[in-house]
Amino acid sequence: MSYQPSAALLDKYADVLINFALNSGEGVKPGEVVQLRVPEVAKPLLVALRDAVLKAGAHPLIFFTPDDISRGFFELASEEQLSFFAEKFYRGTVDQIDHTVAILAETDKQELTGIPSKKIMAFQKAMKPYMDWRRTKENAGNYTWTLAMYGTQAMADEVGMSLEEYWQEIIQACYLDEDKPAEKWAALYTELYAYKDKLDALPIEKLHVEAENTDIWVQIGENRKWLGGSGRNIPSFELFISPDWRGTDGNIQFTEPLYRYGSLIEGAYLEFKDGCVTKATATKGEDLLREMVAVENADKIGEFSLTDRRFSRITKFMGETLFDENVGGQWGNTHLAVGSAYRDSFTGDPATVSEEQWAEMGYNNSVVHTDIVATSNRTVTAHLKDGTTQVIYRDGQFTI
């Protein structure tokens, strides 16, 4: 018989997501509306999430998506259908909701293999207004979200684990093996934020990342702060920042496979000059990688991140970016996101900043945000505004 997570475990999982992760670590409030976006295969977790929302006195708004229907859509959809945007529906949804919980769960990790990448990106581009509306509401302090994962047999098979082994990684990574996992998350964030505060205190002008087949410079820019935790992803062990995209130069070799848009990219390699990707190659899925960075502003970075191996409870490749961008292992990880920046990296009130001002500060804006991960041993050196340098990360951990 296939492994099934117990109802008690899923209740604990739902408690973390509803009563901790949302509202930036404070949990939902009575009367709020929580959008639950859950695939069919993860129905047991949907039930637990709904119950947690109701017990908190909030209102669940359920979006339950059937399994295995994406390929048929992309095979049949015309250009007009791919670019259709249900403006009234999505505008009303954004106006109505206070929070979103989205669950990753797949029954076919490579469902869209062979589908022309142009079709996938056309559909992605059409959804940009929805993403922009949510971001504006989030910047105003009126919306939060969290992302989590429900393990399936297909996900476990893809990375060579049994379903029970796969779930054990989820359980460990999310502190679900603890009596009160939310308290463990709060304690972790306290430790992480001690390093975040040290990074924020350094007047960093640029970061220099050196590793095998990697030599890249990332300009931080003015009015930036490091981010981490806050409940946006469960699990999350990283510290990250949205830099000034214009100051990215050099090359980076990514080591971890990337599952994106129902396809697999392996051996991704990017070169940057004056902030833009000038070369994109991969040992597998190169066409999709190139099509992805060809989307408007997806050839620029929106995020730079470091994960300290001492904090992460993730040690295995899981085939899902949510986990893989937080892997610890021997050397921790570095990941870049090409595409949209996180505007809450701004030190002021993001709700008061115009689109022109965001552009002037070098915050990238794109419909795409794709994290690509490197776990090779690296040294990260901060070049400070006074002309001095300081190594901030080496051998998989922060040195500050």
N, C-alpha and C positions, 0 to 999 in steps of 0.2 A: 504493500500500500504506500502511495506517495506521502511524503511528509506534509503535515498540516500544522501551521502555527496555532497554538491554543487560543481560545477566546480570551483567556486571562492575559496572555501576552499581547494580543491585539488591542485589548482595552488599555493596557499600559502604554503601548505605542501611540494610540489615539490621544491619551491624556497628555503625553509630551507635545504632540503636534497642536492640539487645541488649547490646552491650558498653560502651555509654556511658550512654544515657538511663535505664535501669533502675538500681535501687539508688542513685538520686539522683546520677547522674554517675559511678558506680563500675562499672556493668555487673553482669551476673548472676554468680552463684557456682556452682561445681559442686554438683549435687544439688538445686538449687532447681527449682521447677515454674513454668513460664511459660505462661500462658494466651495463645493467639494467636487473636484474634477478627478474621477476615478475610472480606470478601465474595467471592463466586465470581469476579467480574470481576478481582480482584486476586490471582488464584492465583499468578502468577509471583513476586510479592513474598512470598506465604506460603511458597513453597518456599525462598526465600532466608532468611527468618526461621527456619524450621524448622532449616535447615542450621546457621545461626549458633548457635541454642540447643544443638544437639547438639555442635557443636565446642567450645562453652564447658563441656561436661560437665553441662548442665542437662537438664530434661525438658520437651519441648513438649507442651502440652495444646491440641489444635486444635478451634476452633469455626468451621466453614466454612459461611457462610450463603449460600443461593441468592439469585440476583438476581430482582427483580421479583415478589416474593410478598407484599409488605406490603399492597398495596391489596386483594387478595382476602380477606385476613384481616379487615381492618376492615369490608369490605362484608358479610361473612357472620357475624362474631362477635356473639353475644348479649351482653347486659350481664353475665351470669354468666361468660362466656368472657373478656370483656375484663378483668374484675377477678380472674380466676384467678391465683394465685401458687403456683408449684411450690416450696414451702418446702423440702422435703427436698433437692431437686436443687440449689437455689441455696445452701442452707446448706452442703452438702457441697462445692460448688465453691469457695466462699469459704474454707472450712477447708483445702482442698487446695492452693490456688495461693499462690505468693509474689509473682508479678508478673502484669501484663496488658499486652499490646501490642494496641491496637485500631487498625485501619486504616479510614479513611474512603474509600469508593469507591462511586460511584453510577452507575447506568445510566439513571435517570430522576429528574432533580432535583425534579420536581413530581408525583411518583407519587401522592401523597395529596391532591392538589388536589380539592376538592369533598367529601371525607370530613368528616362533622361533627366539629368540633374537640372536642366532648364525648367522643366515642369515643376519640380519640387521648389525651386527658388522663386518661381512666379507666384506660387501659392503663398510662400513665406512673405514675399513683398506685399501682397494684398492685405496681410494682417497688420501692417505697420501702424495704422491709426489706432487700432485696439491697444497695441503695446504702448503707444505714446500716451493715450488717455490714462492707462493704468499708472504709468510712470509719473504723470502730472499729479494724479491723485495721491500717489505715494509721497512725492516731494512735498506736498502740502500737509503731510502727516495724517492723512485720512484713509490710508490703505496699507495693509501688510500682507505678506504671503509667505508660505513655506513649501518646500519640496521634499518629498520622502520617497522611499522605494518599497515595493512589495515583491518579494522574490517569486519567480516562476520556474517551472521545469526548463523552459527554453532558455531563460537567462542563465541558469546553472549549467545546463549542457554546453552553452557557448564557451564557458571558461573552464570546463572540465571538472566541475564539482557535482556532487549529489545535491539535491534540493535541500536536504537537511544541513549539509555543510554550508551551502550558500546562505541559508537563514541564520546559521550560527554567526557568520560574519556580520550580518545585519544586526543581530541581537547584541553582539559585542560592541560594534561601532556606535550603536545608538544608546548604550547603557541600559538596554532592556533586561540585562542580567542582574540589575540592581533593584532593590526594593523601591527606591524613589529616584528614578532616572532623571527627573527634572532637576532635582537638587544637585546631581552630578554635573549636569550641563551648566548650571549656574556657577558651580565651583570652577569648572574648566574655563568658562569665560572670564572669571576673575583672574586666573593665571595668564590666559592669553592676552588680556587687556594690559597686563603689566608690561608685556613686550610691545604691544601696540603703542602704549604711552612712550616707551623709550624710542621707538621709531619716529613718532610724531615730534619728539623733542630734538631730533637730529635735523639740522638745516640741510637736507639732502637736495642737491641739484640734479645729479644723475646717478643711476645704478649701473654697474658694469658686471655682467654675468659671464663667467668663464667655466666651460666644461668641455668634454669631448665633442668636437665638431660644433661647438657653440661659443660665440664671442659676440655678445650683443649689449648695446647701450640703451638704457631707458631713461628718458628725461621725466622727472617727477612733475615739475610745473608748480606754479604758485597756488596758494589757497587749497591745498590738498591735505587730507588726513587718511590714515590707514583705517581699514575696516576689518571686522572679524566677528564671528558669532552672530548675535542679534536674532537668532532663530530663523533666518531666511532659508537656510538649508539644514536638514537633519539627516546625516551628521555633517558637521563643519568644524574643521580644525585649522583652517588656513587664516593667514593675515594677508590682506590684499589692498590694492590702491588703484585708482583710475588715473593713469599718468597723462601728461601732455603728449598726444600721439605724434606730434611733429618732431619729437626728439628721439625717435626710435631708429637705430642704425645697427647693422650687423647681421648675424645669422644665428639660428637656433635649430638644433636637431631635437625633435620630440621622440620619446621612446615608447610611449604607451599607445596602443591602438585606440582609435576613436570611432564609436558607433554614432552616426549622425544621419538623420533623414532616412532611416531604414537601410543604411548601407555601412560598409566598413572602410575606414581609412587607416592604413598602416605606414609607418616610417615617414611621417610628415616632416618636411623640412621647409623653413621659410627664410628668405633673405629680405632685409629692409634697407631702404635708403631714403633719407629725409622723411621718415615716418611712414612710408608706403611699402607694401610688399612688392618686390621686384622679381622674385623667383619663388615658385611654390612647386614642390615635387613631393611624391609619395611613392612607396613601393607597391601600394595597393590603393585604389580609389583616388588616383591623382586627378582624374577628370572632375570628380565631385569637389575635391579640394580647390581646384582652380575656379570652378564655377561659383563656389562659395565666396572666395575672396574677390570675385568679379562683381559681386553685388555692391551697390553703392555704399561706400565707406567701410566695407568689410575687409578692405586691404590695410586697415589701420588698427592699432590695438586699443582696446577699451579697458583692459585690466592686466595688472601684473601681480602675481601671487606667490607666496612661499608657505610651505607647510613644514613645521618642525616635527621631526620623527618622534620626539619624546612625548608629544601630545596625542598624536594620531593613534587610534585603535584599529586602523585599517592596515592590513599587512599583505592582502592578496589583491590581484587584479580582478575586478568585478564586472568589467564590460559595461559599466554605466558611469558617465562623467561625474555624476553626483558623488560617487564614492571614489573614483579614480583620481579626481582632482584634490582629494584629501588624503591620499595614501601616505603612510609613513615609511615603513620598511627600513632599509639600511641608510638611505640618503635623503629621506623626506621627498619633497617634490617642488618643482617650479612649474607654474603654468601661466601661459598667456592666453587671453581671450582676444580674438580678432572680432571687431565689430563694436557694438554699443558700449559706452562707458556707464559706470555707476555714478549717478549724480549725487548720491549721498556721501561721496568721497569729498565733496566740497565742504570747506570749513564753515561757511555761512549758511544762510537759509536758502535752500535750493528753490523754494517756491517764489523767491523774489528775483530770480535770474531769467533774463530773456534768452531766446534761442540764439540771438546774435552774440550775447555775452558768453554763452556756453561755447560757441564756436571760437570766440576770441581767446578763451582760456585753454583751448585744445582738448575739450571733452568731446570724444567721438560720438556720433549719432548714426545708428544703422539699425535695420530690421534684424540683422544677424548679431548673435553673441555666442561665439563658439570657443569653449575652453579646450586647449590642447596641452598635454601633460608631458613633462620630462622628469625622469627619476634618476638620471645620471648624477654622479657626485659633482657638485659645483661650488664655486666660490663666488659670493656676491659682495662687491666692494662699493661702498657709498662714497661718492665724490661730493664733498661738502662745499657750501657756498664760499667758505673762507679759503678754499684751495687745498685743504687737507683731505685725507682719505681715511676710511675706517671700514674694516671687514665686518659686515653685519651678519653673515651666514656662511658656514663652512661645515663640511662633513655631516650635512643633514640637519643642522640645528642653528638657531640664532646664537650669535657670539656677543651680543650687546648686554 
